[in-house]
């Protein structure tokens, strides 16, 4: 069997056309080198060199074998480089799902830095609710999810990316918009636009519990899946809504944001991935996302 070292030996002799100089270059003595070349020729069944006392020349077969040997080593180097890059998470594909509100916080920064550091990784982005992401992760349709609650789901790992407080989104002409801070007690008779319980149960329960502590249950005028839609409905005067602080980054005429007088539960963004998925690309993204989130 021809081994890699045989190619290195052959190339050294072919380039030097002198066994002594080739041996020095390879840091071996000449006799073993000559033996290895003869063994290679026997395995191939052809002469690679014409040898005389004065010179060494490549045969026609030797010239062709030299060209092919260069190609083999080049392909090997490329294979090694690609393998190492894959091992470092620098090459591959990554499907990322995210809730729409993540686009107003750290997600754009994370994607920008990741694209800069890992340009060879193909990103596939999918906007989904938290419930949809859980299903997509289990079905291996996405690799990483950015969800709006600390989900507890068998087979999935979850890690906090950031925490933010809740604000009240009001129509611009709403009487409470004149206040710098709004009390929960002032919302008893208001109509609310809420995120559906079945698609974001943790976020939904946070809002219900917060209102119940003020001794009322919110009257639901409308449900909406996307935060942008919720803000649009508030602008249309269909109700008020609790939204994460980051939604202030979504400019929309006809809407004002006000903090609450009472302490509000925090709304978190969390990274979610399959518990035993050890893909280097996934690990690279998770590590980078945490660093950007902490910055």
ChimeraX attribute file (.defattr): number of C-alpha atoms within 10 A of each C-alpha:
attribute: neighborCount
match mode: 1-to-1
recipient: residues
	/A:1	7
	/A:2	10
	/A:3	8
	/A:4	12
	/A:5	10
	/A:6	17
	/A:7	20
	/A:8	15
	/A:9	20
	/A:10	24
	/A:11	19
	/A:12	20
	/A:13	25
	/A:14	21
	/A:15	12
	/A:16	16
	/A:17	17
	/A:18	16
	/A:19	21
	/A:20	17
	/A:21	16
	/A:22	22
	/A:23	20
	/A:24	12
	/A:25	14
	/A:26	15
	/A:27	9
	/A:28	12
	/A:29	15
	/A:30	16
	/A:31	11
	/A:32	11
	/A:33	21
	/A:34	17
	/A:35	11
	/A:36	16
	/A:37	20
	/A:38	16
	/A:39	14
	/A:40	21
	/A:41	16
	/A:42	12
	/A:43	11
	/A:44	12
	/A:45	9
	/A:46	13
	/A:47	17
	/A:48	24
	/A:49	22
	/A:50	12
	/A:51	14
	/A:52	8
	/A:53	5
	/A:54	6
	/A:55	11
	/A:56	16
	/A:57	17
	/A:58	19
	/A:59	15
	/A:60	13
	/A:61	12
	/A:62	20
	/A:63	15
	/A:64	12
	/A:65	18
	/A:66	19
	/A:67	11
	/A:68	13
	/A:69	18
	/A:70	14
	/A:71	12
	/A:72	14
	/A:73	14
	/A:74	12
	/A:75	12
	/A:76	13
	/A:77	12
	/A:78	12
	/A:79	12
	/A:80	12
	/A:81	12
	/A:82	14
	/A:83	14
	/A:84	13
	/A:85	17
	/A:86	17
	/A:87	13
	/A:88	15
	/A:89	20
	/A:90	22
	/A:91	19
	/A:92	16
	/A:93	15
	/A:94	18
	/A:95	17
	/A:96	23
	/A:97	27
	/A:98	25
	/A:99	23
	/A:100	20
	/A:101	24
	/A:102	20
	/A:103	16
	/A:104	16
	/A:105	20
	/A:106	19
	/A:107	20
	/A:108	12
	/A:109	15
	/A:110	19
	/A:111	16
	/A:112	11
	/A:113	16
	/A:114	19
	/A:115	14
	/A:116	10
	/A:117	13
	/A:118	19
	/A:119	12
	/A:120	15
	/A:121	17
	/A:122	14
	/A:123	15
	/A:124	12
	/A:125	14
	/A:126	16
	/A:127	18
	/A:128	21
	/A:129	20
	/A:130	25
	/A:131	16
	/A:132	17
	/A:133	27
	/A:134	23
	/A:135	12
	/A:136	17
	/A:137	21
	/A:138	16
	/A:139	10
	/A:140	13
	/A:141	14
	/A:142	21
	/A:143	23
	/A:144	24
	/A:145	29
	/A:146	27
	/A:147	29
	/A:148	26
	/A:149	21
	/A:150	18
	/A:151	20
	/A:152	9
	/A:153	13
	/A:154	9
	/A:155	12
	/A:156	16
	/A:157	17
	/A:158	19
	/A:159	15
	/A:160	17
	/A:161	21
	/A:162	16
	/A:163	15
	/A:164	16
	/A:165	17
	/A:166	22
	/A:167	22
	/A:168	19
	/A:169	26
	/A:170	24
	/A:171	24
	/A:172	18
	/A:173	13
	/A:174	14
	/A:175	9
	/A:176	17
	/A:177	18
	/A:178	12
	/A:179	10
	/A:180	11
	/A:181	16
	/A:182	18
	/A:183	13
	/A:184	20
	/A:185	14
	/A:186	10
	/A:187	18
	/A:188	14
	/A:189	11
	/A:190	14
	/A:191	17
	/A:192	20
	/A:193	24
	/A:194	25
	/A:195	23
	/A:196	15
	/A:197	13
	/A:198	10
	/A:199	16
	/A:200	19
	/A:201	16
	/A:202	17
	/A:203	23
	/A:204	17
	/A:205	12
	/A:206	15
	/A:207	20
	/A:208	15
	/A:209	15
	/A:210	18
	/A:211	17
	/A:212	13
	/A:213	11
	/A:214	15
	/A:215	12
	/A:216	16
	/A:217	16
	/A:218	20
	/A:219	15
	/A:220	15
	/A:221	13
	/A:222	16
	/A:223	15
	/A:224	15
	/A:225	17
	/A:226	17
	/A:227	21
	/A:228	15
	/A:229	13
	/A:230	25
	/A:231	29
	/A:232	18
	/A:233	20
	/A:234	23
	/A:235	21
	/A:236	13
	/A:237	17
	/A:238	17
	/A:239	23
	/A:240	26
	/A:241	26
	/A:242	25
	/A:243	24
	/A:244	24
	/A:245	22
	/A:246	17
	/A:247	21
	/A:248	17
	/A:249	11
	/A:250	13
	/A:251	10
	/A:252	14
	/A:253	11
	/A:254	16
	/A:255	22
	/A:256	22
	/A:257	21
	/A:258	20
	/A:259	19
	/A:260	17
	/A:261	12
	/A:262	13
	/A:263	11
	/A:264	16
	/A:265	15
	/A:266	16
	/A:267	20
	/A:268	18
	/A:269	26
	/A:270	22
	/A:271	24
	/A:272	29
	/A:273	26
	/A:274	21
	/A:275	12
	/A:276	9
	/A:277	13
	/A:278	9
	/A:279	15
	/A:280	17
	/A:281	21
	/A:282	21
	/A:283	15
	/A:284	16
	/A:285	21
	/A:286	18
	/A:287	11
	/A:288	17
	/A:289	21
	/A:290	16
	/A:291	12
	/A:292	16
	/A:293	18
	/A:294	10
	/A:295	7
